[in-house]
Amino acid sequence: MPLPRLISGLSEIASGHDALICDVWGVVHDGARHHPAAADALMRFREKHGPVVLLTNAPRVPEEVAAQCASYGLPADCYDAIVSSGGATRDELARRSAAGPLSLYYIGPDRDLPMIEGLDIRRTGIEQADIALCIGLVDDMTETVADYAGVLAAMKARGLEMLCANPDLVVHRGPRLLYCAGSLAQAYEASGGQVVYYGKPHLPVYAAALAAAGNPKKPLAVGDGLVTDVRGANAAGLDVLFIADGVHGEDVTPYTPEHLAALFARYGAHAATVTRALKW
C-alpha cells in the first residue's frame, strides 16, 4: 500500500472529485462550536466542484442534526443534505412497529427520545422488552461502559437484540473524550449479545449518502475516525481524506507518512491523503 500524501488543504485534491461525503463531529464541529475553516472548505467545494453530504453517526434524525449544527454556528449553505445513523435507526423502528406495538428498552438520555416519538412504541423494563435501543450513555459526561455491566448482563440473560443508533466508540466534546453507544454495543457483543448497527462503517448508510449526493462518479469521503469513517469508506470504494487532528489524538504523532501508514495498518484502514484539520 502506498504511503499517504500529506496535504495542507482540500483545495489540493478537490478538482479530482465531484462530491464530498463528510463526517460531522470532529471534522466540522467539536460538540461545542463549529470549525469556521471547515465550513469555508465545504462552501468552496460546493461552489466549484459538487454537492456536500454530511454523513454522521449522530443518533438523531437529520432535522435534529441540522438544528444542532446550526446551534454551533455551522452555516446551512455549506452542505446539501444530511444522512444520519439516527435517521436509519428510526426508519427501522418504524418498520418493526408498523404491525403493532413494539415494547422497547431504551438506553440513552431523555433529549434523544424524539427518536421514537410518533411511533407505536412502548418503553418498558428489560423483562418486558421485545428489543433494546441504545442511543448512548444516559450521562456521557460522567458515566463509563463499566457502569452498564449489570444492564448488559440482564439484557443478555433475556436474549434481547440491541439496535445501536450510533456505532461511534468515543467522541470529542470540546477537549473531553466521551463514550458513545458503539462502546456499549461492543461490550454487549463481547458478552455474546446480538447487535444491529446503523451508520458508519456499515454499507447501507453509504448507499444512502451517495444517493443524496446524486450518485456521483468520483466522491471523496472525509473523516477522522479510522474504524468508522475510513474503514467504512474503504468498504464502499470511496477515496478518503483522513483528518488527523480528531478522535485519534496523540496516536497520529509523529505526523509523517510512514507513521500514519503504520497507524492505518493497525486499524485495517487506508487513506490516500491526510490533513491536520479540514480547511481549503
N, C-alpha and C positions, 0 to 999 in steps of 0.2 A: 504494500500500500504506500503511495507517495506521501511525502511529508506535507502537512497542511501549510498553506500560504498565509502569512500574517499580513493583514491589510489595515490601513488607517481608517477606512470608512466605506460605507455601502457604495458610494459613487464609483469605486474602482471596479466593481463587478456588476453593477446594476444593468448595464446595457446588454448583458447576456441573458437576461431574464424578463419574462412578461407577466409575472405575478409574484407577490410575496405572501407566504403563509407564516405569519409572525406570532410567536409566543407573546404573552402579555406580562404576567407577573415576573419581575426580574429583568425584563427587557424594556418595556415601555413605562412601567411604574414599579415602585418598590413596596406597595401596600400602604403608602402614606402620601406620596406625591408622584406626579408623572415626571418622566425624564424629557425635558424640552428638546434635547439634541435628537432623541429617538423619534419624537413626534415630527420634528423637522425632516428627518430622513424618510419617514413614511410619506409625508406630504410630497416631497420631491420625487419619490419613486412613483407615486400616483400620477403626478403631473406629466412625467416623462416616459414612463415605461408600462404601467398596467395597474390592475387592481391590487388592493391590500386587504387580506382577510386576517383578522385576529383569531387565532386558534388557542383556546385556553382550557385548562383543566379546572377552571373555577366551577364549583358545584352549584351554579346558578344558571337560570335561563339567560339567553343573550340580552334581553332587555334590561335585566338586572345588572349584567356585566357592563353594559353601556352606561348605565346610571352611575355605577361605581367608578368607572374610568373618568366620567365627567366630573365626579366629586373630587378626583385627584388632579383635575385641571387638564386632562387629555382632550385636545380639540377633536370634535366629532368628524371633522373633514379630513382627518389623516388616515381614515380607513373606510372601506366599502361595506364590510359585513363582519359579524362576529359569529363564530361557531364555538359552542361550549360543551364540555362534558356534562354539565348540568342540564343543558337542553336535551342531549341524547338520553340521559337518565330519565327525565320527565316523560319523554316520548315512550320509553319502555314501561314506565309505571302506568301511563295512560292505557297502553295496550293490555297490560296484565289486569287492570281493574275494570276494563270495558265490559266484561261479562258479569260483574257483580262485585260486592265489597271486598276489598283486599285488606287483611289485617297485617299491620306493618310495625316492626320495632325500629324506632328512629334513633340514630346516633348522630348528634350534631347540635349546634347552637340554635336557639329559637329564631335567630334572624334569618336562617335559611329554610324555615318552614314553608315559605311560598312555593318551594319545590313541589309540594303535594297539595297545595290549596286548589280547590275546584275539581279534584279527582275523587273517585269513590273509594277513599282510603280511610281506614280507621286505625289510629295509633293505639298500640297495645303494649303489654309487657312481653318479655321473651317467651313465656309459657303459652301465650295465646297467639303469637305471631305466625303468619304464613312465610314471611321473608323479613330480612333486615335491610335497612337502608343506612349506609354510612356516608355522611356528608363531611364529617370532620370531627375533631375533638370538641367537646362541649365548651371548654375554655382552653383554647390553644396557647394562651399566654402563660398558663401555669401548669397544665397537665402534660403528661408524657404517655407513651404507649403502655408503660407498666401499670398505669392507673386503670387500665381497661382489662387486665388479666382475668378478673372474675367475670366480667360481662362476656368476654370472648369464650371463656370456658363454658358458661351457661348456654350460649348460642350453639357451641359445638355439640354439647350434650343433647340439644334438641334437633341437631342436624339442619339448622337454619342456613339457607343460602343468603349470602351478603351481596347486595348491589353496592358497588363503590363508585360514588359520583365524582371522585377526584383522585386519579391514580398517582398524583404527586406524593412523594415521600416527605419532603420538607420544603419550606418556602421562607424567603426573607420577608420580614415585616419591619421596615426601617433597618436598623442594624442587627435585629434579632433573627435567629433561625428557629422556626417553629415546625412542629409535626403536622402533617396533613392526613387526610383519610387514607391515602395509599399506605401509610405506615401501619395503620390499624388493620387494613386488608392484608398486608404482607404477613403480619403476626398471626392473623386468623388462618391464612393459608398454611403457614408453618405448623399450625396445630392440627391440620387436617381438614379445616373448614373449606367450604366451596365459596368462591368469589367470582362475580362477574364484574368486569371493569368497563367503564365508559370513559373514553378520552384517550389521549396520547399515552403510550406508543401504539395503541391498537388501531388497525387499519380503517375500520368504518368511519371514524371521525375525520380521517384524512380525505376519504372519498367525499364526505360532506363539505369539507373546506375547499377542495378543488372544484366541486360543483358550484359553490358560492362564488368562486373566482372565475367562473365561466369555462372551466376545464382548459386551463392554459397549457401551452406546449412546453414551456421552459420555466416552471415555477421554482422559486427559491424558498426554502424553509429557514427561518431564523429562530434560534432559541438558545437557552443557557443550561438546559438540563440534558445530560448525556443519556440517561436512562429513558426519559420520556421524549423530549424534543428531537434529539439527534437519532437515537435508535428507531424511533417511530418514522422519522423522515427517511432514514435509510431503507426501512422495510417498504415504504411507499414509493421508493425510487426517486426521491427528490434530492436535488443538490442542497447542501447545508452550509449556512454561515453560523458558526458557533460563537456565542457571546461569552467571553472568558470571565469577565468580572460579574459573576452571578452566583448561582446556588453552589458551585463547587469551590468557592472561596480560595483558600491558600493552596488547594490541590493544583492550581494552574501555574504555580511558581516552581521553577523558573519559567518565564514566559518565552519559550523557544520552540521552534517547530519540532525538535527532537523530543522534548519533554511532553509536549501536547500529543504527539503521535503515540507515545507510550501510555499516556493517560487514556486516550481514546481506546487503545487496545485493551486496557484493563476493563473497560466497560463494554467491549464488543461493539464500538461505535466508530463512525468516521465522519469528519467534516473536511471538505476541501479547503475552506477558508475560515479564518479566525480573526476576530477583532475584540478589543477590550470591552467596548460598550457600543451600542448601536448609535451611529451618527452618520451623516452624509459624507 
